[in-house]
Amino acid sequence: MANDQDAASSYRPATVAVTVGRPPSTPDAPMNVPVTFASTYVAGGDVEYGRFGNPTWAAFEEALGALEGGRCLSFASGLAAVATVLDLVGTDQVVVAARHSYNGTIMQLADLESRGRLKARLVDLTNLDEVIAACEGAALVWLESPTNPALEVADIPAIREAAHAAGAYLVVDNTFATPVLQRPLELDVDIVVHSATKYIAGHSDVLMGAVLTRDEELYRVLKGRRDLIGAVPGPMEAWLALRGLRTLHLRVERAQANAQELVRRLSAHPAISEVRYPGFGGIISIVVAEGALAADLLTHKTSLWINATSLGGVESTFERRRRWKSEPATIPEGLVRMSVGIEDVEDLWDDLERCLDDLH
């Protein structure tokens, strides 16, 4: 590729997102890496077989790795990435995780615990003493910051100190913040995880995950697990994710600006009893004062906001999270998670206000 991480180290994130992972800049060279559809390679090189590597993945991994400041491995989905990291934990070892982590992560932990693979300790991320105490004897500590959908923010340095003192790996799911707003590897976190389906790809058309680390031995172990299990992305998905990554900084900036204005207005509306927002990013959680039925009505009455379970796309989506039976009971029945897109904020507010006024 034309730019490696050393060359990109002098660039700011917006420039890295645009420039890294492109072909060499030579006359008549394409500006973009082509999609390489290949399951088999001529023997004698570093790849050999389609489960071990692909030039299109490599370009995506180079670009996201440069943004996060580590080495990147791409996966077939965010949950494939989660599963591979949890596979680092030995039988009967302890995993500490925020109780309001992504539902798929919590379900994986519950499944592994039910089969005797590991022991899960779910903690209240807002209680730092509880989190630090739970790190004792743990093999891995799993954080989201902000959490999904409660939007709690972790004290990463303090938890890192406790996790490392216990000899545990510290993992941060950085899907919500993205490397535009937060770079956990710079805080001496061991592993960063992304659902690249969300903000990284950014257009609601890709399923992909990613894992990043600065530890070369961890990288080799994780790559070995990916190669063996085969949880690899398709080349077309990797190409789409890389194309989406090129505008990550612009999309995050616009979504964040929209979210901050909506938070100001939502906080003053009588139909809303609580607004949860960590101060950055494009995700807001609101609690509708009249409870679950009113929250469901809100998500079905809008014309611009889309009732959908995913997030991080250019379009604004929202959903009542407790409609999922597996969502923790500590999430309010009337909580609606809102993924703010890049539309005009006045149109987003007009659509919300009309429906909220009907509820009040």
VOBA-1610 file (N, C-alpha, C; in pm, whole numbers, padded with zeros to 5 digits, always signed):
BEGIN
Met+00083-00119+00000Met+00000+00000+00000Met+00088+00125+00000Ala+00027+00236-00039Ala+00105+00358-00053Ala+00144+00416+00082Asn+00062+00396+00184Asn+00088+00456+00314Asn+00084+00349+00421Asp+00192+00331+00494Asp+00187+00240+00607Asp+00165+00322+00734Gln+00156+00254+00850Gln+00123+00326+00972Gln+00232+00422+01013Asp+00358+00392+00983Asp+00465+00484+01018Asp+00449+00615+00941Ala+00418+00605+00812Ala+00399+00726+00732Ala+00276+00803+00778Ala+00174+00731+00824Ala+00050+00796+00864Ala+00058+00856+01004Ser+00162+00824+01079Ser+00169+00868+01219Ser+00175+01020+01232Ser+00218+01089+01128Ser+00225+01235+01133Ser+00094+01300+01093Tyr-00002+01220+01043Tyr-00129+01275+00998Tyr-00232+01277+01110Arg-00324+01369+01099Arg-00438+01373+01190Arg-00543+01271+01142Pro-00636+01231+01233Pro-00728+01122+01198Pro-00805+01141+01068Ala-00852+01262+01040Ala-00929+01284+00917Ala-00846+01253+00793Thr-00717+01288+00798Thr-00629+01260+00685Thr-00598+01111+00675Val-00578+01048+00789Val-00554+00903+00791Val-00671+00830+00728Ala-00794+00868+00764Ala-00912+00799+00712Ala-00919+00806+00561Val-00873+00915+00504Val-00882+00934+00359Val-00766+00869+00285Thr-00647+00866+00345Thr-00526+00832+00268Thr-00474+00691+00286Val-00490+00632+00403Val-00423+00505+00431Val-00500+00389+00368Gly-00427+00289+00321Gly-00488+00172+00261Gly-00518+00188+00113Arg-00443+00274+00046Arg-00460+00291-00099Arg-00343+00227-00172Pro-00359+00198-00301Pro-00249+00142-00378Pro-00135+00243-00394Pro-00017+00196-00436Pro+00094+00289-00461Pro+00056+00394-00564Ser+00100+00517-00541Ser+00066+00628-00629Ser+00163+00633-00746Thr+00135+00552-00846Thr+00217+00546-00966Thr+00130+00578-01088Pro+00189+00620-01199Pro+00108+00656-01316Pro+00013+00544-01358Asp-00112+00582-01378Asp-00218+00492-01422Asp-00261+00390-01317Ala-00210+00403-01195Ala-00256+00315-01088Ala-00396+00356-01046Pro-00480+00261-01002Pro-00613+00297-00953Pro-00602+00371-00819Met-00694+00459-00793Met-00696+00532-00666Met-00737+00441-00551Asn-00819+00340-00582Asn-00873+00253-00479Asn-00826+00109-00498Val-00815+00038-00388Val-00783-00104-00394Val-00899-00178-00459Pro-00874-00264-00554Pro-00984-00339-00617Pro-01037-00447-00524Val-01157-00494-00554Val-01212-00609-00482Val-01147-00735-00538Thr-01084-00812-00452Thr-01016-00934-00495Thr-01103-01054-00459Phe-01168-01110-00559Phe-01250-01228-00539Phe-01162-01351-00563Ala-01110-01407-00456Ala-01021-01523-00470Ala-01031-01609-00345Ser-01050-01737-00365Ser-01045-01832-00253Ser-00912-01905-00249Thr-00839-01903-00360Thr-00716-01980-00371Thr-00608-01894-00436Tyr-00487-01906-00384Tyr-00374-01829-00435Tyr-00263-01924-00480Val-00179-01877-00571Val-00066-01957-00616Val+00028-01980-00499Ala+00071-02101-00480Ala+00154-02139-00364Ala+00289-02067-00367Gly+00346-02053-00246Gly+00480-01998-00234Gly+00484-01860-00171Gly+00367-01799-00149Gly+00364-01666-00088Gly+00318-01670+00056Asp+00269-01556+00105Asp+00230-01544+00245Asp+00083-01581+00270Val+00002-01587+00164Val-00142-01606+00184Val-00183-01751+00164Glu-00160-01808+00046Glu-00189-01946+00012Glu-00338-01976-00007Tyr-00423-01932+00089Tyr-00563-01971+00084Tyr-00650-01855+00133Gly-00775-01851+00082Gly-00862-01738+00107Gly-00903-01717+00251Arg-00889-01818+00336Arg-00920-01802+00478Arg-00810-01729+00554Phe-00692-01719+00494Phe-00576-01662+00562Phe-00552-01515+00529Gly-00607-01468+00418Gly-00585-01328+00383Gly-00647-01292+00251Asn-00656-01161+00228Asn-00713-01109+00104Asn-00664-00966+00089Pro-00621-00923-00030Pro-00571-00786-00045Pro-00673-00679-00008Thr-00801-00706-00026Thr-00903-00608+00009Thr-00917-00596+00159Trp-00913-00711+00230Trp-00911-00703+00377Trp-00790-00624+00423Ala-00675-00654+00362Ala-00550-00594+00407Ala-00556-00442+00401Ala-00618-00388+00296Ala-00631-00243+00284Ala-00719-00187+00395Phe-00833-00252+00420Phe-00920-00209+00530Phe-00847-00216+00663Glu-00778-00326+00688Glu-00708-00345+00815Glu-00598-00241+00833Glu-00530-00206+00725Glu-00426-00104+00734Glu-00486+00031+00773Ala-00598+00067+00710Ala-00658+00197+00737Ala-00715+00205+00878Leu-00793+00105+00921Leu-00849+00109+01056Leu-00739+00095+01161Gly-00638+00013+01131Gly-00526+00001+01225Gly-00455+00133+01246Ala-00435+00209+01138Ala-00371+00340+01150Ala-00457+00436+01232Leu-00589+00429+01215Leu-00678+00517+01290Leu-00677+00485+01440Glu-00677+00357+01475Glu-00679+00317+01616Glu-00540+00312+01678Gly-00435+00306+01593Gly-00300+00299+01646Gly-00257+00160+01685Gly-00300+00059+01609Gly-00262-00079+01637Gly-00272-00164+01512Arg-00256-00295+01529Arg-00273-00388+01418Arg-00416-00440+01418Cys-00473-00449+01300Cys-00615-00479+01286Cys-00636-00615+01221Leu-00737-00686+01268Leu-00788-00807+01205Leu-00936-00786+01176Ser-00979-00812+01055Ser-01120-00799+01020Ser-01191-00933+01034Phe-01321-00927+01064Phe-01400-01047+01090Phe-01533-01038+01016Ala-01601-01151+01010Ala-01728-01158+00937Ala-01838-01074+01000Ser-01829-01048+01130Ser-01928-00967+01200Ser-01868-00919+01331Gly-01936-00825+01396Gly-01892-00782+01527Gly-01893-00895+01627Leu-01996-00980+01622Leu-02004-01091+01716Leu-01899-01198+01688Ala-01857-01213+01563Ala-01745-01304+01534Ala-01618-01250+01599Ala-01600-01119+01597Ala-01485-01059+01665Ala-01494-01079+01815Val-01612-01058+01873Val-01633-01079+02016Val-01600-01223+02055Ala-01653-01318+01978Ala-01632-01459+02009Ala-01483-01496+02006Thr-01409-01441+01912Thr-01268-01472+01900Thr-01190-01418+02019Val-01224-01299+02065Val-01156-01244+02183Val-01191-01324+02308Leu-01319-01360+02325Leu-01358-01440+02442Leu-01293-01577+02441Asp-01252-01623+02324Asp-01185-01752+02313Asp-01046-01750+02375Leu-00996-01631+02409Leu-00868-01621+02480Leu-00878-01672+02623Val-01000-01676+02674Val-01023-01711+02815Val-01026-01862+02831Gly-00950-01913+02927Gly-00945-02055+02952Gly-01068-02105+03028Thr-01083-02235+03033Thr-01197-02297+03102Thr-01199-02258+03249Asp-01316-02215+03296Asp-01342-02175+03434Asp-01276-02042+03473Gln-01214-01974+03378Gln-01159-01843+03411Gln-01270-01738+03411Val-01241-01623+03473Val-01341-01520+03500Val-01331-01408+03397Val-01447-01368+03344Val-01458-01249+03259Val-01544-01147+03333Val-01492-01027+03351Val-01568-00916+03408Val-01622-00833+03293Ala-01749-00801+03297Ala-01809-00721+03188Ala-01913-00626+03245Ala-01927-00511+03181Ala-02032-00417+03219Ala-02169-00481+03194Arg-02259-00469+03289Arg-02390-00535+03279Arg-02473-00479+03163His-02442-00358+03121His-02516-00297+03010His-02437-00300+02880Ser-02353-00399+02866Ser-02282-00417+02739Ser-02380-00455+02629Tyr-02329-00449+02506Tyr-02407-00490+02390Tyr-02473-00625+02415Asn-02600-00633+02380Asn-02679-00752+02410Asn-02616-00880+02357Gly-02558-00875+02238Gly-02493-00994+02182Gly-02375-01040+02263Thr-02299-00946+02319Thr-02186-00981+02405Thr-02234-01049+02532Ile-02336-00991+02595Ile-02391-01050+02717Ile-02446-01189+02690Met-02512-01208+02577Met-02566-01340+02542Met-02455-01441+02517Gln-02346-01398+02455Gln-02233-01489+02438Gln-02175-01530+02572Leu-02159-01434+02662Leu-02107-01467+02795Leu-02200-01564+02868Ala-02331-01540+02859Ala-02427-01629+02925Ala-02421-01769+02865Asp-02409-01778+02734Asp-02400-01909+02668Asp-02274-01983+02711Leu-02161-01913+02712Leu-02036-01978+02751Leu-02038-02020+02897Glu-02099-01938+02982Glu-02108-01973+03123Glu-02200-02093+03143Ser-02311-02099+03070Ser-02405-02211+03085Ser-02342-02344+03044Arg-02241-02338+02958Arg-02174-02460+02912Arg-02044-02486+02987Gly-02021-02412+03097Gly-01906-02437+03180Gly-01774-02390+03123Arg-01779-02303+03023Arg-01656-02256+02959Arg-01586-02148+03039Leu-01664-02058+03101Leu-01606-01948+03176Leu-01704-01904+03283Lys-01659-01809+03365Lys-01745-01751+03467Lys-01756-01601+03440Ala-01877-01552+03433Ala-01900-01410+03402Ala-01937-01333+03528Arg-01874-01219+03546Arg-01911-01125+03653Arg-01959-00997+03587Leu-02088-00971+03597Leu-02144-00850+03538Leu-02148-00740+03644Val-02096-00623+03609Val-02079-00515+03707Val-02146-00388+03658Asp-02176-00302+03756Asp-02231-00170+03730Asp-02114-00077+03698Leu-02103-00035+03573Leu-01989+00044+03531Leu-01982+00179+03601Thr-02094+00227+03653Thr-02094+00356+03722Thr-02040+00344+03865Asn-02020+00222+03913Asn-01966+00199+04047Asn-01821+00152+04031Leu-01728+00246+04032Leu-01588+00213+04005Leu-01532+00116+04108Asp-01569+00131+04234Asp-01520+00039+04338Asp-01564-00104+04308Glu-01689-00121+04263Glu-01739-00254+04230Glu-01661-00314+04113Val-01634-00233+04012Val-01561-00282+03895Val-01419-00323+03935Ile-01352-00239+04012Ile-01214-00269+04052Ile-01209-00395+04137Ala-01304-00411+04230Ala-01306-00530+04315Ala-01330-00656+04232Ala-01413-00645+04128Ala-01445-00761+04045Ala-01326-00806+03961Cys-01229-00718+03940Cys-01112-00753+03858Cys-01024-00857+03925Glu-01033-00868+04055Glu-00948-00964+04128Glu-00977-01106+04078Gly-00874-01173+04031Gly-00886-01310+03983Gly-00941-01324+03844Ala-00962-01212+03775Ala-01018-01219+03639Ala-00909-01247+03536Ala-00950-01307+03425Ala-00859-01329+03313Ala-00878-01223+03205Leu-00999-01165+03200Leu-01030-01066+03096Leu-01136-00971+03151Val-01119-00842+03124Val-01215-00740+03163Val-01266-00673+03036Trp-01398-00674+03019Trp-01462-00626+02896Trp-01538-00498+02925Leu-01500-00391+02857Leu-01566-00262+02876Leu-01630-00215+02746Glu-01739-00142+02759Glu-01788-00054+02655Glu-01791+00085+02714Ser-01753+00183+02636Ser-01755+00319+02685Ser-01776+00414+02567Pro-01899+00460+02548Pro-02019+00442+02630Pro-02080+00302+02613Thr-02161+00264+02715Thr-02229+00135+02710Thr-02353+00143+02622Asn-02398+00027+02581Asn-02512+00014+02489Asn-02627-00059+02560Pro-02740+00006+02589Pro-02782+00139+02549Pro-02783+00242+02661Ala-02725+00209+02777Ala-02736+00298+02893Ala-02647+00421+02882Leu-02546+00414+02794Leu-02455+00526+02766Leu-02376+00569+02889Glu-02332+00470+02966Glu-02243+00496+03078Glu-02099+00502+03027Val-02017+00586+03090Val-01879+00605+03048Val-01785+00547+03153Ala-01688+00469+03107Ala-01594+00401+03197Ala-01474+00489+03229Asp-01421+00472+03349Asp-01292+00530+03385Asp-01185+00431+03338Ile-01149+00441+03210Ile-01062+00340+03150Ile-00925+00332+03220Pro-00857+00444+03249Pro-00726+00431+03316Pro-00732+00361+03451Ala-00833+00392+03532Ala-00843+00328+03663Ala-00872+00179+03651Ile-00960+00143+03558Ile-00994+00002+03540Ile-00877-00073+03477Arg-00806-00008+03386Arg-00687-00070+03327Arg-00586-00106+03435Glu-00565-00015+03528Glu-00469-00041+03635Glu-00510-00163+03717Ala-00640-00172+03749Ala-00688-00287+03828Ala-00681-00415+03747Ala-00719-00409+03620Ala-00716-00530+03536Ala-00575-00582+03519His-00483-00493+03490His-00344-00537+03469His-00279-00584+03598Ala-00317-00524+03710Ala-00266-00571+03839Ala-00312-00714+03867Ala-00430-00749+03815Ala-00483-00885+03833Ala-00430-00981+03727Gly-00353-00929+03631Gly-00303-01013+03522Gly-00404-01039+03413Ala-00506-00953+03405Ala-00614-00972+03307Ala-00592-00885+03185Tyr-00640-00933+03072Tyr-00648-00849+02953Tyr-00760-00747+02972Leu-00741-00625+02920Leu-00848-00526+02919Leu-00891-00504+02775Val-01021-00522+02749Val-01080-00508+02616Val-01179-00392+02621Val-01175-00306+02519Val-01273-00199+02507Val-01343-00210+02372Asp-01475-00222+02377Asp-01557-00213+02256Asp-01573-00066+02224Asn-01512-00022+02114Asn-01508+00119+02078Asn-01606+00154+01966Thr-01709+00070+01950Thr-01804+00089+01840Thr-01874+00224+01846Phe-01921+00264+01964Phe-01997+00388+01976Phe-01909+00512+01958Ala-01792+00513+02020Ala-01708+00632+02017Ala-01633+00647+01886Thr-01589+00535+01829Thr-01505+00530+01708Thr-01367+00591+01737Pro-01267+00559+01655Pro-01135+00618+01677Pro-01130+00768+01648Val-01235+00825+01593Val-01240+00971+01576Val-01250+01040+01711Leu-01319+00978+01806Leu-01344+01040+01936Leu-01268+00977+02051Gln-01220+00854+02036Gln-01155+00783+02146Gln-01062+00676+02090Arg-00940+00669+02143Arg-00842+00571+02097Arg-00791+00493+02219Pro-00862+00388+02257Pro-00829+00317+02382Pro-00688+00257+02384Leu-00632+00219+02270Leu-00498+00161+02271Leu-00395+00261+02323Glu-00422+00389+02307Glu-00332+00491+02361Glu-00340+00499+02513Leu-00443+00439+02571Leu-00458+00432+02717Leu-00406+00299+02772Asp-00330+00227+02691Asp-00270+00099+02731Asp-00373-00012+02747Val-00485+00000+02676Val-00580-00110+02665Val-00519-00218+02577Asp-00549-00344+02607Asp-00486-00455+02533Asp-00551-00480+02398Ile-00684-00473+02393Ile-00758-00508+02271Ile-00873-00410+02253Val-00894-00368+02130Val-01012-00289+02093Val-01096-00371+01996Val-01227-00366+02015Val-01321-00438+01929Val-01417-00338+01865His-01453-00366+01740His-01554-00286+01670His-01657-00377+01605Ser-01782-00336+01610Ser-01877-00382+01510Ser-01863-00285+01394Ala-01786-00323+01295Ala-01764-00235+01179Ala-01890-00216+01098Thr-01991-00298+01125Thr-02124-00281+01067Thr-02177-00140+01093Lys-02139-00084+01206Lys-02198+00041+01252Lys-02125+00162+01192Tyr-02061+00244+01273Tyr-02004+00368+01223Tyr-01891+00349+01123Ile-01812+00245+01138Ile-01696+00229+01051Ile-01740+00220+00905Ala-01831+00127+00875Ala-01884+00116+00738Ala-01987+00227+00711Gly-02080+00244+00805Gly-02159+00365+00810Gly-02277+00381+00716His-02313+00277+00638His-02420+00293+00541His-02524+00181+00548Ser-02527+00107+00658Ser-02629+00005+00682Ser-02633-00100+00572Asp-02515-00132+00516Asp-02513-00230+00407Asp-02404-00336+00423Val-02342-00342+00540Val-02228-00432+00561Val-02239-00498+00698Leu-02209-00628+00704Leu-02184-00695+00831Leu-02035-00722+00840Met-01968-00663+00941Met-01824-00685+00960Met-01786-00651+01103Gly-01677-00712+01147Gly-01621-00680+01277Gly-01472-00656+01264Ala-01412-00606+01373Ala-01268-00583+01373Ala-01215-00595+01515Val-01091-00642+01525Val-01017-00650+01651Val-00883-00583+01628Leu-00839-00504+01726Leu-00711-00434+01714Leu-00630-00449+01841Thr-00499-00457+01826Thr-00408-00466+01939Thr-00272-00412+01900Arg-00194-00372+02000Arg-00054-00335+01977Arg+00041-00447+02017Asp-00012-00552+02077Asp+00067-00664+02126Asp+00085-00765+02013Glu+00208-00782+01967Glu+00234-00870+01853Glu+00198-01016+01882Glu+00223-01061+02003Glu+00189-01199+02038Glu+00038-01218+02039Leu-00035-01121+02097Leu-00181-01127+02094Leu-00232-01126+01951Tyr-00173-01045+01868Tyr-00214-01039+01727Tyr-00199-01176+01662Arg-00086-01241+01683Arg-00062-01372+01622Arg-00163-01475+01673Val-00192-01471+01803Val-00288-01566+01859Val-00427-01542+01801Leu-00470-01417+01796Leu-00603-01385+01744Leu-00615-01417+01595Lys-00509-01389+01520Lys-00512-01424+01378Lys-00518-01575+01360Gly-00445-01646+01444Gly-00450-01792+01437Gly-00589-01846+01463Arg-00660-01785+01560Arg-00797-01827+01589Arg-00889-01794+01472Arg-00871-01675+01413Arg-00956-01639+01297Arg-00931-01735+01181Asp-00803-01764+01155Asp-00771-01855+01045Asp-00831-01993+01066Leu-00829-02038+01191Leu-00877-02172+01221Leu-01029-02180+01218Ile-01094-02080+01275Ile-01241-02081+01282Ile-01303-02041+01149Gly-01236-01954+01077Gly-01284-01912+00946Gly-01386-01800+00949Ala-01386-01720+01056Ala-01484-01612+01068Ala-01435-01488+00995Val-01416-01502+00864Val-01353-01396+00784Val-01458-01319+00704Pro-01430-01193+00672Pro-01525-01116+00592Pro-01514-01151+00445Gly-01620-01123+00371Gly-01612-01133+00226Gly-01537-01014+00170Pro-01474-01028+00055Pro-01398-00916-00002Pro-01486-00797-00037Met-01610-00821-00081Met-01698-00709-00112Met-01733-00631+00013Glu-01757-00702+00123Glu-01786-00634+00250Glu-01667-00550+00294Ala-01547-00604+00280Ala-01428-00529+00319Ala-01412-00404+00234Trp-01440-00415+00105Trp-01428-00301+00016Trp-01530-00193+00053Leu-01654-00234+00082Leu-01756-00137+00121Leu-01722-00071+00255Ala-01669-00150+00349Ala-01632-00094+00479Ala-01519+00007+00464Leu-01423-00022+00378Leu-01313+00072+00356Leu-01366+00200+00290Arg-01456+00186+00194Arg-01514+00305+00133Arg-01589+00388+00237Gly-01663+00322+00324Gly-01732+00394+00430Gly-01636+00463+00526Leu-01526+00398+00556Leu-01427+00452+00649Leu-01372+00586+00602Arg-01368+00606+00469Arg-01311+00730+00414Arg-01384+00854+00464Thr-01511+00843+00497Thr-01589+00958+00543Thr-01626+00949+00690Leu-01562+00860+00764Leu-01597+00840+00905Leu-01594+00970+00983His-01488+01048+00969His-01475+01170+01048His-01586+01270+01016Leu-01623+01281+00889Leu-01731+01373+00852Leu-01865+01327+00908Arg-01892+01198+00897Arg-02020+01145+00946Arg-02030+01158+01097Val-01922+01126+01168Val-01924+01136+01314Val-01942+01281+01358Glu-01871+01372+01293Glu-01884+01513+01330Glu-02026+01563+01311Arg-02088+01528+01198Arg-02224+01575+01171Arg-02325+01509+01264Ala-02312+01378+01283Ala-02404+01308+01373Ala-02393+01362+01515Gln-02270+01389+01559Gln-02250+01442+01694Gln-02311+01582+01708Ala-02291+01667+01609Ala-02351+01801+01616Ala-02503+01792+01620Asn-02561+01705+01538Asn-02706+01685+01542Asn-02752+01634+01678Ala-02678+01535+01731Ala-02716+01476+01860Ala-02713+01579+01971Gln-02611+01662+01974Gln-02601+01761+02081Gln-02714+01862+02077Glu-02757+01900+01957Glu-02871+01991+01946Glu-03001+01922+01985Leu-03016+01797+01946Leu-03137+01723+01984Leu-03143+01700+02135Val-03030+01673+02197Val-03027+01657+02343Val-03080+01783+02411Arg-03037+01898+02364Arg-03083+02024+02422Arg-03234+02037+02413Arg-03291+02001+02300Arg-03435+02016+02281Arg-03513+01906+02351Leu-03464+01783+02345Leu-03533+01672+02410Leu-03538+01691+02561Ser-03434+01747+02618Ser-03428+01766+02764Ser-03538+01858+02814Ala-03590+01942+02726Ala-03694+02036+02767Ala-03835+01988+02734His-03847+01872+02671His-03982+01828+02630His-04050+01750+02742Pro-04174+01783+02776Pro-04242+01718+02890Pro-04273+01570+02868Ala-04270+01520+02745Ala-04297+01378+02722Ala-04177+01290+02756Ile-04062+01352+02782Ile-03937+01279+02811Ile-03902+01295+02957Ser-03886+01185+03028Ser-03850+01192+03170Ser-03700+01191+03193Glu-03623+01142+03096Glu-03477+01135+03113Glu-03411+01134+02976Val-03300+01207+02965Val-03216+01204+02846Val-03078+01159+02888Arg-03029+01054+02825Arg-02895+01003+02855Arg-02804+01033+02735Tyr-02698+01106+02762Tyr-02602+01139+02656Tyr-02467+01160+02724Pro-02361+01093+02674Pro-02231+01102+02742Pro-02154+01229+02713Gly-02208+01316+02626Gly-02140+01439+02592Gly-02067+01434+02460Phe-02062+01317+02397Phe-01996+01302+02267Phe-02064+01190+02190Gly-02042+01188+02058Gly-02097+01083+01974Gly-02237+01110+01926Gly-02289+01015+01849Gly-02418+01033+01785Gly-02530+00948+01842Ile-02510+00886+01959Ile-02613+00802+02020Ile-02673+00873+02141Ile-02804+00877+02146Ile-02879+00931+02259Ile-02973+00822+02307Ser-02995+00813+02437Ser-03103+00730+02490Ser-03199+00819+02567Ile-03327+00808+02536Ile-03429+00883+02608Ile-03522+00785+02678Val-03580+00829+02787Val-03682+00750+02856Val-03814+00826+02843Val-03910+00763+02776Val-04040+00824+02753Val-04120+00817+02883Ala-04174+00930+02924Ala-04237+00942+03057Ala-04351+00844+03077Glu-04429+00816+02974Glu-04547+00732+02989Glu-04517+00583+02974Gly-04391+00546+02960Gly-04355+00405+02964Gly-04348+00336+02829Ala-04357+00202+02833Ala-04329+00118+02717Ala-04425+00144+02601Leu-04555+00152+02628Leu-04651+00170+02520Leu-04628+00301+02447Ala-04604+00408+02523Ala-04579+00538+02461Ala-04449+00535+02382Ala-04348+00466+02434Ala-04222+00455+02362Ala-04241+00380+02231Asp-04319+00273+02235Asp-04348+00199+02112Asp-04424+00285+02012Leu-04520+00364+02062Leu-04595+00452+01973Leu-04503+00553+01906Leu-04411+00608+01983Leu-04316+00704+01927Leu-04238+00642+01812Thr-04188+00520+01832Thr-04103+00458+01729Thr-04180+00414+01607His-04314+00414+01615His-04395+00373+01500His-04465+00491+01431Lys-04460+00609+01492Lys-04538+00720+01438Lys-04454+00818+01355Thr-04323+00811+01363Thr-04241+00907+01289Thr-04238+00873+01141Ser-04205+00972+01061Ser-04193+00949+00917Ser-04048+00953+00870Leu-03961+01025+00940Leu-03820+01035+00901Leu-03733+00938+00981Trp-03752+00936+01111Trp-03679+00840+01196Trp-03729+00699+01164Ile-03635+00603+01154Ile-03667+00467+01115Ile-03659+00376+01238Asn-03762+00297+01259Asn-03762+00200+01369Asn-03678+00080+01326Ala-03556+00070+01377Ala-03463-00036+01337Ala-03365-00062+01450Thr-03309-00182+01452Thr-03227-00222+01567Thr-03081-00184+01554Ser-03032-00155+01436Ser-02891-00124+01424Ser-02868+00026+01441Leu-02745+00070+01420Leu-02710+00208+01448Leu-02585+00246+01369Gly-02551+00375+01374Gly-02426+00421+01316Gly-02430+00447+01167Gly-02547+00439+01104Gly-02558+00467+00962Gly-02583+00615+00936Val-02586+00652+00810Val-02610+00792+00776Val-02753+00832+00807Glu-02845+00735+00816Glu-02984+00765+00846Glu-03010+00752+00996Ser-03109+00827+01045Ser-03144+00825+01187Ser-03237+00708+01216Thr-03202+00628+01314Thr-03282+00512+01354Thr-03304+00515+01505Phe-03409+00449+01550Phe-03430+00435+01694Phe-03515+00313+01722Glu-03512+00269+01848Glu-03592+00154+01889Glu-03607+00152+02040Arg-03715+00092+02086Arg-03731+00067+02230Arg-03655-00060+02261Arg-03554-00050+02347Arg-03464-00162+02366Arg-03527-00279+02441Arg-03619-00254+02531Arg-03676-00364+02609Arg-03776-00447+02528Arg-03795-00413+02401Arg-03874-00503+02316Arg-03801-00635+02295Trp-03671-00637+02320Trp-03591-00760+02314Trp-03593-00826+02451Lys-03636-00952+02455Lys-03650-01022+02583Lys-03516-01037+02655Ser-03407-01037+02580Ser-03276-01057+02640Ser-03215-00928+02694Glu-03282-00814+02674Glu-03229-00688+02727Glu-03238-00688+02880Pro-03134-00641+02952Pro-03135-00646+03098Pro-03254-00572+03159Ala-03305-00623+03269Ala-03419-00561+03337Ala-03384-00426+03396Thr-03255-00395+03407Thr-03212-00265+03459Thr-03224-00154+03356Ile-03257-00188+03232Ile-03286-00088+03129Ile-03435-00052+03139Pro-03468+00076+03152Pro-03610+00114+03168Pro-03696+00068+03051Glu-03820+00031+03082Glu-03913-00015+02978Glu-03934+00090+02870Gly-03931+00216+02910Gly-03957+00322+02815Gly-03834+00381+02749Leu-03720+00314+02761Leu-03596+00368+02702Leu-03594+00346+02551Val-03569+00451+02479Val-03554+00446+02334Val-03411+00487+02300Arg-03338+00398+02235Arg-03203+00430+02190Arg-03211+00494+02051Met-03149+00609+02037Met-03157+00687+01915Met-03018+00696+01851Ser-03007+00652+01727Ser-02885+00667+01650Ser-02906+00784+01555Val-02844+00895+01586Val-02867+01018+01512Val-02783+01017+01383Gly-02850+01041+01271Gly-02782+01040+01144Gly-02733+01176+01101Ile-02715+01193+00971Ile-02653+01315+00919Ile-02753+01403+00843Glu-02883+01377+00863Glu-02984+01459+00799Glu-02981+01602+00857Asp-03063+01690+00804Asp-03077+01823+00862Asp-03144+01811+00999Val-03083+01872+01100Val-03132+01855+01236Val-03272+01912+01254Glu-03308+02015+01176Glu-03442+02072+01189Glu-03548+01973+01143Asp-03518+01897+01038Asp-03612+01795+00993Asp-03624+01683+01096Leu-03511+01645+01154Leu-03514+01541+01257Leu-03598+01585+01376Trp-03581+01709+01418Trp-03656+01759+01532Trp-03805+01776+01499Asp-03836+01827+01382Asp-03977+01844+01345Asp-04050+01709+01352Asp-03986+01605+01304Asp-04047+01472+01305Asp-04067+01421+01447Leu-03965+01439+01531Leu-03974+01395+01671Leu-04076+01478+01749Glu-04068+01609+01734Glu-04154+01696+01814Glu-04301+01670+01786Arg-04337+01651+01662Arg-04476+01622+01627Arg-04527+01498+01702Cys-04446+01394+01703Cys-04488+01270+01769Cys-04485+01282+01921Leu-04385+01351+01974Leu-04376+01369+02118Leu-04492+01454+02169Asp-04530+01556+02094Asp-04645+01639+02134Asp-04772+01555+02141Asp-04786+01459+02051Asp-04904+01371+02052Asp-04905+01281+02176Leu-04785+01248+02226Leu-04778+01161+02343Leu-04807+01235+02473His-04782+01363+02476His-04793+01441+02601His-04938+01484+02628
//
